[in-house]
């Protein structure tokens, strides 16, 4: 059984990753430095 799909984890990771990509583009366009420390967005990238 695919637990990522069963609990909706994979779908949530994809949405969070899309949000992070949009945030990254905004920061690059405005020369804003940022870093990821912990939490769901970092997990979305890591997994």
Residue frames relative to the residue before (quaternion, step in Angstrom):
aa qw qx qy qz dx dy dz
X 1.0000 0.0000 0.0000 0.0000 0.00 0.00 0.00
X 0.3574 -0.7264 0.5513 0.2015 3.55 -0.99 0.86
X 0.2579 -0.8104 0.5076 0.1382 3.58 -0.10 1.29
X 0.5710 0.5877 -0.3964 0.4140 3.62 1.10 -0.54
X 0.7215 0.4178 -0.2496 0.4925 3.57 0.91 -0.85
X 0.5998 0.5861 -0.3581 0.4106 3.57 1.05 -0.74
X 0.7825 0.3133 -0.1598 0.5138 3.57 0.89 -0.89
X 0.5369 -0.6542 0.3927 0.3599 3.59 1.24 0.09
X 0.3555 0.7684 -0.4730 0.2439 3.58 1.27 0.17
X 0.6631 0.5161 -0.3129 0.4427 3.58 0.86 -0.92
X 0.6493 0.5081 -0.3151 0.4701 3.59 0.94 -0.84
X 0.6576 0.5010 -0.3114 0.4686 3.59 0.95 -0.83
X 0.6338 0.5251 -0.3317 0.4610 3.59 0.97 -0.81
X 0.6498 0.5148 -0.3201 0.4585 3.59 0.96 -0.81
X 0.6568 0.4971 -0.3112 0.4740 3.61 0.98 -0.80
X 0.6660 0.4965 -0.3043 0.4662 3.58 0.95 -0.85
X 0.6377 0.5200 -0.3262 0.4654 3.57 1.03 -0.75
X 0.6243 0.5220 -0.3353 0.4746 3.60 1.02 -0.74
X 0.6401 0.5183 -0.3133 0.4727 3.58 1.03 -0.81
X 0.6565 0.5080 -0.3043 0.4672 3.57 0.96 -0.88
X 0.6391 0.5231 -0.3293 0.4578 3.59 0.97 -0.79
X 0.6474 0.5032 -0.3146 0.4783 3.59 0.98 -0.82
X 0.6394 0.5189 -0.3136 0.4728 3.58 1.01 -0.84
X 0.6419 0.5283 -0.3148 0.4580 3.58 0.96 -0.90
X 0.6557 0.5107 -0.3096 0.4619 3.60 0.90 -0.89
X 0.6365 0.5225 -0.3176 0.4701 3.57 1.01 -0.81
X 0.6734 0.4944 -0.2938 0.4645 3.58 0.92 -0.91
X 0.6496 0.5080 -0.3207 0.4659 3.60 0.93 -0.84
X 0.6664 0.5187 -0.3004 0.4434 3.57 0.91 -0.91
X 0.7697 0.3305 -0.1669 0.5201 3.59 1.13 -0.66
X 0.4499 -0.7260 0.4198 0.3069 3.56 1.31 0.36
X 0.3627 0.7088 -0.5020 0.3376 3.55 0.92 1.03
X 0.2621 -0.7586 0.5773 0.1503 3.58 -0.78 1.01
X 0.0504 0.7841 -0.6161 0.0559 3.56 -1.04 0.81
X 0.1288 -0.7686 0.6160 0.1153 3.57 -1.29 0.17
X 0.3698 -0.6867 0.5755 0.2460 3.55 -1.25 0.48
X 0.1979 -0.8037 0.5553 0.0816 3.54 -0.84 0.97
X 0.7601 -0.2331 0.1996 0.5728 3.59 0.67 -1.05
X 0.5834 0.6239 -0.4174 0.3101 3.54 -1.26 0.20
X 0.7973 -0.3689 0.2334 0.4168 3.50 -1.39 -0.06
X 0.6560 0.5107 -0.3344 0.4438 3.59 0.94 -0.77
X 0.6403 0.5051 -0.3295 0.4758 3.57 0.97 -0.75
X 0.6427 0.5210 -0.3122 0.4669 3.56 1.02 -0.77
X 0.6232 0.5394 -0.3375 0.4547 3.57 1.05 -0.73
X 0.6675 0.4710 -0.2953 0.4954 3.57 1.02 -0.75
X 0.6725 0.5199 -0.2987 0.4339 3.57 0.87 -0.97
X 0.7721 0.3208 -0.1755 0.5197 3.62 0.91 -0.84
